[in-house]
Amino acid sequence: MSAELDIPKEFAETIVDPKAYAEENHLQDVFTKLRADNPLGIARAEGFNPFWAITKFDDIQHVEKNSELFHNGDLSTTLTTIDADKAVREMMGGSPHLVRSLVQMDNPDHRNYRMLTQNWFMPQNIKKLEVRIREIAKTFVDRMADYGNECDFARDVAFLYPLHVIMEILGVPESDEPRMLKLTQELFGAADPDLNRSGEVSENTEEGVGSIAETVAEFMEYFNAITEDRRANPTDDLSSAIANGKINDEPLDHFAAMSYYIIAATAGHDTTSATTSGGMWALCENPDQFAKLKADPSLIPGLTEESIRWVTPVKHFMRSATEDTELRGRKIAKGDWMMLCYSSGNRDEERFENPFKFDVERMPNKHVAMGYGAHVCLGQHLARMEMNIFFEELFSRLESIELAGVAKRMEANFVCGPKNVPVRFKMA
């Protein structure tokens, strides 16, 4: 990697810093400058191996759709320090992954493992869940109304509604949902002292890896018991599909099955929670958009799509080149690590008109928040259905809403969304 292609050192330090994603304004300023001046440059941040920072929509999409040329699993699939990568490899016998789920896989494994549950999440199948999801949505709108006229929309509503939906699909008892939420927040909020397992600032070192590994181990202990039960007593839930799934006529090995549960039990609700709470935060700051929705509820799918673009809860994935290639006229060498900066791609001025405006009427709204190509989000249709239904039920009763304090995002450079959205509201 040539030094002449380097992005400024302070920019590199910003895009790896979990705190920058909590503040976001400065981060977006950095991404804006990179898109204009060096949209495909090399980031050299203290403690990290160098990587290409890919900030333009079209370049992100190019990498996503060429999954044979740009692999997920050869190096760490998420940004990690040199020390943390070393610790994981020592722990995992040379592998850079604490879990090996769909996002850490390349073909043929990715294709084979995705096929195990793909039918579950196809539009025609999730349509069967619509009546039940609407019942759940009404319950949570009622719960919000029960708070009177103030609540923390993130903690009291948005975190819990998608959690209940995916846990019911998995067949996890409602009594275990708080535990699943806690473990998810520990996993994705590993750098945030308010959310991680230790309650302290994590520097992504060996100690931080140990804390994440403890969370993963607790997930695996829980779902191992689920697996044993579903193999003995299969039902029609998603856990049974995983427990009894086969690849090449062989049952899933323990690690593969546990990894599958973890991705379903975490990504299956956390990103939807972040998008729902982040969308409501944006509406509180843009009362004109709220007024449009109240006047015309047919705009709700536009609210859902714009919330997904606006929040972009998955901030990045990493890829590595399987052979020498070129991108934007620059030579990418075999083995080079690259960061797909989704939140930058979703503010790309060449792709979106007024990208820093929250606009529920934005058309078209072809963002990259759900990924693209072979690794497009497996649960994208379920997530959209959940949000559309919830907003339909909420806006049929919600008369007004505003922030009632300071809303805050979690400190995380991988999966990041609001952790507090205090609101004051009036329900019909």
C-alpha positions in Angstrom: 0.0 0.0 0.0 1.5 3.3 -1.1 1.9 6.1 1.4 0.9 8.7 -1.3 -2.6 7.2 -1.3 -3.0 7.8 2.5 -5.9 9.6 3.9 -5.0 12.2 6.6 -3.9 10.5 9.9 -6.6 12.4 11.9 -9.3 11.1 9.5 -8.1 7.5 9.8 -8.2 7.9 13.6 -11.7 9.2 13.4 -13.2 6.5 11.3 -12.0 3.7 13.6 -13.0 5.5 16.8 -16.3 4.2 18.4 -16.8 7.6 20.1 -16.9 9.3 16.7 -19.9 7.1 15.7 -21.7 8.3 18.9 -21.2 11.9 18.0 -21.6 11.4 14.3 -21.5 15.0 13.1 -17.7 15.2 13.0 -17.6 11.7 11.5 -19.9 12.7 8.7 -17.8 15.8 8.0 -14.8 13.5 7.7 -16.6 11.2 5.3 -17.8 14.2 3.2 -14.2 15.4 2.8 -13.0 11.9 1.9 -15.7 11.5 -0.7 -14.6 14.8 -2.3 -10.8 14.5 -1.9 -9.8 10.8 -1.5 -12.8 8.5 -1.8 -10.6 5.4 -2.0 -7.6 6.0 0.3 -5.5 4.1 2.7 -6.2 4.5 6.4 -3.3 4.1 8.8 -4.6 4.3 12.4 -2.6 3.6 15.5 -2.9 0.0 16.5 -4.6 -1.2 13.3 -3.4 -2.9 10.2 -3.7 -0.5 7.2 -6.9 -0.7 5.2 -8.6 0.9 2.2 -11.4 3.2 3.3 -14.2 2.9 0.7 -16.5 5.9 1.0 -18.5 6.2 -2.3 -21.8 4.4 -2.9 -20.8 3.0 -6.3 -17.5 1.6 -5.0 -19.2 0.0 -2.0 -21.7 -1.6 -4.3 -19.0 -2.8 -6.7 -17.2 -4.6 -3.9 -20.5 -6.1 -2.5 -21.5 -7.6 -5.8 -18.1 -9.1 -6.6 -18.1 -11.5 -3.7 -15.6 -14.0 -5.3 -13.1 -11.2 -5.8 -13.6 -9.6 -2.4 -14.0 -12.1 0.5 -15.7 -11.8 3.8 -14.0 -14.5 5.8 -10.2 -14.5 5.0 -9.5 -11.7 7.4 -11.6 -10.2 10.2 -15.0 -9.3 8.9 -15.2 -6.3 11.3 -12.7 -3.7 12.1 -10.3 -4.9 14.8 -7.0 -3.9 16.3 -3.8 -5.8 15.7 -3.8 -6.9 19.3 -7.4 -8.0 19.3 -6.9 -9.9 16.1 -4.0 -11.7 17.6 -5.9 -12.6 20.7 -8.9 -14.0 18.7 -6.6 -16.1 16.5 -4.8 -17.5 19.6 -8.2 -18.3 21.1 -9.7 -19.8 17.9 -6.8 -21.9 16.6 -5.7 -19.4 13.9 -9.2 -18.2 12.8 -9.9 -14.4 13.0 -13.5 -15.1 14.0 -15.1 -15.7 17.4 -18.2 -16.9 15.6 -18.6 -18.1 12.0 -22.0 -17.0 10.8 -23.2 -16.0 7.3 -21.3 -12.7 7.5 -18.0 -14.5 8.0 -18.5 -17.0 5.2 -17.7 -17.1 1.5 -19.0 -19.6 -1.1 -19.7 -22.4 -1.2 -20.3 -22.3 2.6 -22.2 -19.0 2.5 -24.6 -20.2 -0.2 -25.2 -23.5 1.5 -25.7 -22.1 5.0 -27.9 -19.3 3.7 -30.2 -21.8 2.0 -31.0 -23.4 5.4 -33.2 -20.5 6.5 -33.6 -18.4 3.3 -37.2 -19.6 2.8 -38.1 -18.5 6.3 -37.4 -14.8 5.3 -38.8 -14.7 1.8 -41.7 -12.1 1.4 -44.3 -14.8 0.7 -43.5 -16.6 4.0 -43.1 -13.6 6.3 -46.5 -12.4 5.0 -47.9 -15.3 7.1 -46.6 -13.5 10.2 -48.2 -10.2 9.4 -51.3 -10.7 11.6 -49.2 -11.8 14.6 -46.7 -9.0 14.2 -49.5 -6.5 14.1 -50.8 -7.9 17.4 -47.4 -7.5 18.9 -47.1 -3.9 17.5 -50.4 -2.9 19.0 -49.2 -4.3 22.4 -46.1 -2.1 22.3 -48.1 1.0 21.2 -50.4 0.4 24.2 -47.3 0.0 26.4 -46.0 3.4 25.2 -49.4 5.0 25.9 -49.3 3.5 29.4 -46.3 5.7 30.2 -48.5 8.7 30.0 -46.9 11.4 28.0 -43.1 10.7 28.4 -40.8 7.7 27.9 -37.5 6.7 26.5 -38.6 5.6 23.1 -35.5 3.6 22.5 -35.3 1.7 25.8 -39.0 1.4 26.5 -40.4 0.6 23.1 -38.0 0.3 20.1 -35.5 -2.1 21.8 -38.3 -4.4 22.9 -40.7 -4.7 20.0 -38.3 -6.3 17.3 -36.7 -8.3 20.1 -40.1 -9.9 20.9 -40.8 -10.6 17.2 -37.6 -12.4 16.4 -37.6 -14.3 19.7 -41.1 -15.6 19.0 -39.9 -16.7 15.6 -36.9 -18.4 17.1 -39.0 -20.0 19.8 -37.3 -18.3 22.7 -39.5 -17.9 25.8 -40.6 -14.3 26.5 -39.1 -14.6 30.0 -35.6 -14.9 28.4 -35.9 -11.8 26.2 -34.2 -9.5 28.8 -31.2 -11.8 28.8 -31.1 -11.9 25.0 -31.2 -8.1 24.9 -28.5 -7.8 27.5 -26.2 -10.2 25.6 -26.8 -8.5 22.3 -26.0 -5.1 23.7 -22.8 -6.5 25.3 -21.8 -7.9 21.9 -22.5 -4.9 19.7 -21.8 -2.3 22.4 -18.4 -3.8 23.5 -16.7 -0.4 23.3 -19.5 1.4 25.3 -19.1 1.4 29.1 -22.9 1.8 29.4 -23.6 -1.4 27.5 -20.6 -3.8 27.6 -20.0 -6.6 30.0 -17.4 -4.9 32.1 -19.0 -1.6 32.5 -15.7 0.1 31.7 -14.2 1.7 28.6 -12.9 -1.0 26.3 -9.8 -0.4 24.1 -10.4 -3.4 21.8 -7.4 -5.2 23.4 -7.0 -8.8 24.6 -9.0 -7.9 27.7 -11.8 -6.6 25.6 -11.8 -9.7 23.4 -12.0 -11.8 26.5 -15.2 -9.9 27.6 -16.8 -10.4 24.1 -15.8 -14.1 24.2 -17.6 -14.5 27.5 -20.7 -13.0 26.0 -20.4 -15.4 23.0 -19.9 -18.3 25.3 -23.1 -17.4 27.2 -25.0 -17.2 24.0 -23.7 -20.7 23.0 -24.6 -22.2 26.3 -28.1 -20.9 26.0 -28.6 -22.1 22.4 -27.0 -25.4 23.0 -29.9 -26.3 25.4 -32.3 -25.0 22.7 -30.6 -27.3 20.1 -30.9 -30.4 22.3 -34.6 -29.7 22.9 -35.4 -29.0 19.3 -33.6 -32.2 18.1 -35.6 -34.2 20.6 -38.8 -32.3 20.1 -38.8 -30.4 16.8 -41.4 -27.7 16.3 -42.1 -25.3 13.4 -39.9 -22.5 14.8 -36.6 -21.1 13.4 -34.6 -22.8 16.1 -35.8 -26.2 14.9 -34.8 -25.4 11.4 -31.3 -24.6 12.6 -31.1 -27.5 15.1 -32.1 -30.0 12.5 -30.5 -28.4 9.4 -28.1 -30.3 7.2 -25.3 -29.2 4.9 -24.3 -31.9 2.3 -26.5 -34.3 4.2 -24.6 -33.8 7.4 -26.0 -32.1 10.6 -24.5 -28.7 11.4 -21.5 -29.0 13.7 -21.8 -27.4 17.1 -19.9 -24.2 16.3 -21.7 -23.6 13.0 -25.1 -24.1 14.7 -24.3 -21.8 17.6 -23.0 -19.1 15.3 -26.2 -19.3 13.3 -28.3 -18.8 16.4 -26.2 -15.8 17.5 -26.6 -13.9 14.2 -30.3 -14.6 14.2 -30.8 -13.6 17.8 -28.7 -10.4 17.6 -28.9 -9.0 14.1 -32.5 -10.2 14.0 -33.6 -7.4 16.3 -30.8 -4.9 17.1 -30.6 -3.2 13.7 -34.4 -2.9 13.4 -34.5 -1.4 17.0 -31.8 1.1 16.0 -33.6 2.1 12.8 -37.0 2.5 14.5 -35.6 4.6 17.4 -33.4 6.6 15.0 -36.2 7.3 12.7 -38.4 8.6 15.6 -35.4 10.7 16.8 -35.2 12.2 13.2 -39.0 12.9 13.2 -38.7 14.7 16.5 -36.0 17.0 14.9 -38.1 17.4 11.7 -41.7 18.2 12.7 -42.5 19.0 9.1 -41.9 15.3 8.2 -44.1 14.2 11.1 -46.9 16.5 9.9 -46.6 14.9 6.4 -47.0 11.4 7.9 -50.0 12.4 10.0 -51.6 14.0 6.9 -50.8 11.0 4.6 -50.2 7.6 6.3 -49.4 6.1 2.9 -46.0 7.7 3.3 -45.1 5.2 6.1 -43.1 2.9 3.8 -41.1 6.0 2.8 -40.5 6.7 6.5 -39.2 3.2 7.0 -36.8 3.3 4.0 -35.5 6.8 4.9 -35.0 5.7 8.5 -32.9 2.8 7.3 -30.8 5.1 5.1 -30.5 7.7 7.8 -29.5 5.5 10.7 -27.5 2.9 8.7 -27.2 0.7 11.8 -24.4 -1.5 10.3 -21.6 1.1 9.9 -19.2 -1.2 8.1 -18.1 -4.6 7.0 -14.5 -5.5 6.1 -13.5 -7.3 2.9 -10.2 -8.6 1.5 -9.1 -9.0 -2.1 -8.5 -12.5 -3.3 -6.3 -11.3 -6.2 -4.7 -8.2 -7.6 -7.3 -5.9 -9.0 -8.2 -2.2 -9.6 -10.8 0.1 -8.2 -11.3 3.7 -9.1 -8.0 3.4 -11.0 -6.1 2.4 -7.9 -4.3 -0.9 -7.6 -5.7 -3.2 -4.9 -3.2 -6.0 -4.0 -4.2 -9.5 -3.2 -4.8 -9.7 0.6 -5.5 -6.0 1.0 -8.1 -5.3 3.7 -10.9 -2.8 2.9 -13.6 -1.1 4.9 -17.0 -0.6 3.4 -18.2 2.7 5.0 -21.9 2.3 4.6 -22.9 5.4 6.5 -20.7 7.4 4.0 -22.2 5.7 1.0 -25.7 6.5 2.2 -24.7 10.2 2.3 -23.1 10.2 -1.1 -24.0 13.4 -2.9 -23.7 11.8 -6.3 -26.3 9.2 -5.3 -28.7 11.1 -3.1 -30.1 14.6 -3.5 -29.8 16.6 -0.3 -28.3 13.6 1.5 -28.3 15.3 4.9 -32.0 16.0 4.8 -34.4 13.5 6.4 -37.0 13.1 3.8 -39.9 10.6 4.1 -40.8 11.3 0.4 -37.3 10.5 -0.9 -37.7 8.6 -4.2 -35.9 6.7 -5.3 -34.1 5.6 -2.1 -31.7 2.8 -3.1 -29.3 2.8 -0.2 -26.7 0.3 0.9 -27.7 -0.1 4.5 -29.0 -3.6 3.9 -25.9 -4.6 1.9 -25.9 -5.7 -1.7 -25.4 -8.8 -3.8 -24.8 -12.3 -2.3 -24.6 -10.9 1.3 -27.7 -8.7 1.2 -29.4 -8.8 4.6 -31.3 -12.1 5.0 -33.9 -10.5 7.2 -34.5 -7.3 5.2 -38.1 -8.1 4.3 -39.0 -9.0 7.9 -37.3 -5.8 9.2 -39.3 -3.6 6.7 -42.6 -5.3 7.6 -42.0 -4.9 11.3 -41.3 -1.2 11.0 -44.1 -0.5 8.6 -46.6 -2.3 10.8 -45.4 -0.6 14.0 -45.4 2.9 12.5 -48.9 2.2 11.1 -50.2 1.3 14.5 -48.3 4.1 16.2 -49.3 6.9 13.8 -53.0 5.9 14.0 -52.9 7.1 17.7 -49.9 9.5 18.0 -50.9 13.1 17.9 -47.6 14.8 18.7 -44.0 13.9 19.8 -40.9 15.8 20.6 -37.6 15.2 22.4 -37.8 15.5 26.1 -34.0 15.5 26.8 -30.7 14.6 25.1 -30.8 11.6 22.8 -27.6 9.6 22.6 -26.0 7.0 20.3 -24.0 4.1 21.5 -20.2 4.1 21.2 -19.6 1.5 18.5 -17.9 1.5 15.1 -19.6 -1.7 13.8 -23.3 -1.8 14.7 -24.4 1.5 16.2 -27.7 3.2 16.9 -29.5 5.2 19.6 -29.2 4.1 23.2 -31.5 6.8 24.6 -34.3 8.7 22.9 -36.3 10.5 25.6 -39.6 11.8 24.2 -42.7 13.7 25.3 -45.8 12.8 23.3 -49.6 12.9 23.1 -51.6 9.8 22.2 -55.2 9.7 21.1 
